[in-house]
Amino acid sequence: MIESGSQCGDAIAAERRAATRQDRPTWNELPVLAGPAVMNLPSPADALAWRPYDESARHYDAFVEHPGFRDWIRSLESVSRSHGRPGPRLLDVGCGTGNSLAPLLGLGLDLAGCDPSPPMLGVARRKLGRQVKLTQAALPCLPKLGQFDVAWALNDVINLLLDPGHVAPAIASLAANLAPGGLVILDANTPATYSGFFAGVHTRRRSGRTYEWRGATASFSPGGLCEADLSVTDQAGATVGVRHVQRHHPAATLEAGFSHAGLQLVDVFGQDDLGRRQPRIDFSRDPKVIYVARKPQ
Ligand SMILES: C[S@@+](CC[C@H](N)C(=O)[O-])C[C@H]1O[C@@H](n2cnc3c(N)ncnc32)[C@H](O)[C@@H]1O
């Protein structure tokens, strides 16, 4: 059962409906989903960031397939252990099709996930089975989903907050879902990502489909918005085109967010393309920086 989270009230639900295309499948038409489609998305601006996932969910996994992904997720779980996570309950915010949860199945963890996109959650449900609780909910105003020992948001999720003013409330809503001593873990894309992969042209042929990614931002500036077009053509020649939009959030914005939420930063490190920890952070070289912060006991 995928549940719906609602905390931000009727106005937000109305904004979500207004921001939702009329011709996409409704919640009840989706094959493996059940339950009402109450949404807590804070603003139509953020809908620009999640809508591409609604529209291309069935093509997502083949596009992002990477031999090192499972190890990346497991390495971050091991980072949580090295920082003394108090227990086994882990919430994956922006879980998408479940790739940031699937590598943790069978490790004795108590897993839950949430995402604003019903089609992404539908794929996750098929992948994860019934043992993982999934909820339709979004940053920056998560409902109370439980008391977790780790709440993480991985693989671009924080950069999908297009309003920089949403970073602090988003981190606060992750913190509100933590038990005392629990950890927030998130990755943030750096200028190296936005002037590198995001701005480039990449063609991938996978699972009988052709993916073309084309950067669409004339010039990147720190703290700015970045856009790219992704088109997917399937074996029958049908093409789906979506525009991805993200915002770069500088380290100072994130650090202020952790501090505002009353969390203590316990680890910050850069990673290379394969998710390997770097000895020191270089924002112009490392595509991602990982932040680990603890809620006081
Ligand atoms: C690049 S995917 C990453 C999915 C998953 N974490 C993974 O590692 O495969 C980004 C996900 O963030 C979700 N998302 C977009 N805006 C969000 C928001 N405001 N709050 C939470 N999730 C969001 C999208 O629907 C999408 O599933």
The ligand as an SDF file (V2000), in Angstrom:
LIG
                    3D

 27 29  0  0  0  0  0  0  0  0999 V2000
   17.2200   11.4710   -9.9320 C   0  0  0  0  0  0  0  0  0  0  0  0
   15.8250   10.7740   -9.1450 S   0  0  0  0  0  0  0  0  0  0  0  0
   16.6040    9.8740   -7.7960 C   0  0  0  0  0  0  0  0  0  0  0  0
   15.7620    8.7500   -7.3250 C   0  0  0  0  0  0  0  0  0  0  0  0
   16.4230    7.8300   -6.3030 C   0  0  0  0  0  0  0  0  0  0  0  0
   16.7790    8.5390   -5.0830 N   0  0  0  0  0  0  0  0  0  0  0  0
   17.6410    7.1570   -6.8970 C   0  0  0  0  0  0  0  0  0  0  0  0
   18.7380    7.3160   -6.3440 O   0  0  0  0  0  0  0  0  0  0  0  0
   17.4890    6.4640   -7.9240 O   0  0  0  0  0  0  0  0  0  0  0  0
   15.1160   12.1620   -8.2850 C   0  0  0  0  0  0  0  0  0  0  0  0
   13.7740   11.8310   -7.6030 C   0  0  0  0  0  0  0  0  0  0  0  0
   13.4190   12.9440   -6.7750 O   0  0  0  0  0  0  0  0  0  0  0  0
   12.0250   13.1080   -6.8480 C   0  0  0  0  0  0  0  0  0  0  0  0
   11.6990   14.5020   -6.4420 N   0  0  0  0  0  0  0  0  0  0  0  0
   11.5490   15.5880   -7.2180 C   0  0  0  0  0  0  0  0  0  0  0  0
   11.2360   16.6710   -6.4820 N   0  0  0  0  0  0  0  0  0  0  0  0
   11.1920   16.2370   -5.1920 C   0  0  0  0  0  0  0  0  0  0  0  0
   10.8810   16.8610   -3.9530 C   0  0  0  0  0  0  0  0  0  0  0  0
   10.5570   18.1710   -3.8970 N   0  0  0  0  0  0  0  0  0  0  0  0
   10.9000   16.1080   -2.8270 N   0  0  0  0  0  0  0  0  0  0  0  0
   11.2180   14.7880   -2.8690 C   0  0  0  0  0  0  0  0  0  0  0  0
   11.5120   14.1460   -4.0200 N   0  0  0  0  0  0  0  0  0  0  0  0
   11.4960   14.8540   -5.1610 C   0  0  0  0  0  0  0  0  0  0  0  0
   11.6760   12.7890   -8.2920 C   0  0  0  0  0  0  0  0  0  0  0  0
   10.3070   12.4720   -8.4540 O   0  0  0  0  0  0  0  0  0  0  0  0
   12.6250   11.6250   -8.5630 C   0  0  0  0  0  0  0  0  0  0  0  0
   11.9980   10.3920   -8.2910 O   0  0  0  0  0  0  0  0  0  0  0  0
  1  2  1  0
  2  3  1  0
  2 10  1  0
  3  4  1  0
  4  5  1  0
  5  6  1  0
  5  7  1  0
  7  8  2  0
  7  9  1  0
 10 11  1  0
 11 12  1  0
 11 26  1  0
 12 13  1  0
 13 14  1  0
 13 24  1  0
 14 15  1  0
 14 23  1  0
 15 16  2  0
 16 17  1  0
 17 18  1  0
 17 23  2  0
 18 19  1  0
 18 20  2  0
 20 21  1  0
 21 22  2  0
 22 23  1  0
 24 25  1  0
 24 26  1  0
 26 27  1  0
M  CHG  2   2   1   9  -1
M  END
$$$$
